[in-house]
Amino acid sequence: MNMNIVINEKRTIEVTPEVLAEIFWNMDNDEQAQFFHCLSVKADGKLDEQMEIVALNTDSLSQKALLAMAQIGYNAIERMK
C-alpha cells in the first residue's frame, strides 16, 4: 500500500533571480499563467507599468530577455483581439 506523506519544515533559503527562474521554468503553462496573475495582483494592477520601466531603464537586461518580453507582449496583444 502506497501512502503520501506531507512534511512541512521551516528553513531559510536565499531567493535569487536564479532560484525564481528555476521554479518558474518547472511550472506548467497554467501555473506560469497563475504566477503572472499573482504578480499582477501583488503589483496592484501596475505590472505593465513595472515591466515598461524594466524594459526601458534597466541596463542589466540582456537582449534575449528583452526579446522574450517583447514576444510575450506581442502574443498577449494578439490574444486580446
C-alpha positions as CSV (number, residue, x, y, z in Angstrom):
1,M,0.0,0.0,0.0
2,N,1.4,3.4,-1.0
3,M,1.0,6.4,1.2
4,N,1.6,10.1,0.6
5,I,3.1,12.0,3.4
6,V,3.4,15.7,3.6
7,I,6.3,17.0,5.6
8,N,6.5,20.7,6.4
9,E,9.7,22.2,7.6
10,K,10.8,25.7,8.2
11,R,14.1,26.8,6.8
12,T,15.6,29.8,5.2
13,I,16.8,29.9,1.6
14,E,18.3,32.7,-0.3
15,V,15.8,33.6,-3.0
16,T,17.8,34.8,-6.0
17,P,16.6,35.6,-9.6
18,E,18.2,32.2,-10.5
19,V,16.1,30.3,-7.9
20,L,12.9,32.1,-9.0
21,A,13.8,31.3,-12.7
22,E,14.3,27.6,-11.9
23,I,11.0,27.5,-10.0
24,F,9.2,29.3,-12.9
25,W,10.7,27.1,-15.6
26,N,9.5,24.0,-13.8
27,M,5.9,25.2,-13.7
28,D,3.4,24.1,-16.4
29,N,1.6,26.6,-18.6
30,D,-1.3,27.0,-16.2
31,E,1.0,27.5,-13.3
32,Q,3.0,30.1,-15.2
33,A,-0.1,31.9,-16.1
34,Q,-1.2,31.8,-12.5
35,F,2.2,33.2,-11.5
36,F,1.7,36.2,-13.8
37,H,-1.9,36.7,-12.4
38,C,-0.5,36.7,-8.8
39,L,2.3,39.0,-9.8
40,S,-0.3,41.4,-11.3
41,V,-2.4,41.3,-8.1
42,K,0.7,41.9,-6.0
43,A,1.6,44.8,-8.3
44,D,-1.9,46.3,-7.6
45,G,-2.6,46.2,-11.4
46,K,0.6,48.1,-12.3
47,L,2.5,45.1,-13.6
48,D,2.5,46.5,-17.1
49,E,4.0,49.8,-15.9
50,Q,6.7,48.0,-13.9
51,M,7.6,45.9,-17.0
52,E,7.8,49.0,-19.1
53,I,10.2,50.5,-16.5
54,V,12.3,47.4,-16.6
55,A,12.4,47.3,-20.4
56,L,13.3,50.9,-20.8
57,N,15.5,51.7,-17.9
58,T,17.4,48.5,-16.8
59,D,20.9,48.3,-18.2
60,S,21.4,44.8,-17.0
61,L,18.5,43.4,-19.1
62,S,20.0,41.1,-21.7
63,Q,19.0,41.3,-25.4
64,K,17.5,37.8,-25.2
65,A,15.4,38.8,-22.1
66,L,14.2,41.9,-23.8
67,L,13.2,39.9,-26.9
68,A,11.3,37.5,-24.7
69,M,9.5,40.4,-23.0
70,A,8.6,41.8,-26.5
71,Q,7.3,38.4,-27.7
72,I,5.2,38.0,-24.6
73,G,3.8,41.5,-25.1
74,Y,3.1,40.8,-28.8
75,N,1.3,37.5,-28.1
76,A,-0.7,39.0,-25.3
77,I,-1.9,41.8,-27.6
78,E,-2.8,39.2,-30.3
79,R,-4.8,37.1,-27.7
80,M,-6.8,40.2,-26.6
81,K,-8.0,40.9,-30.1
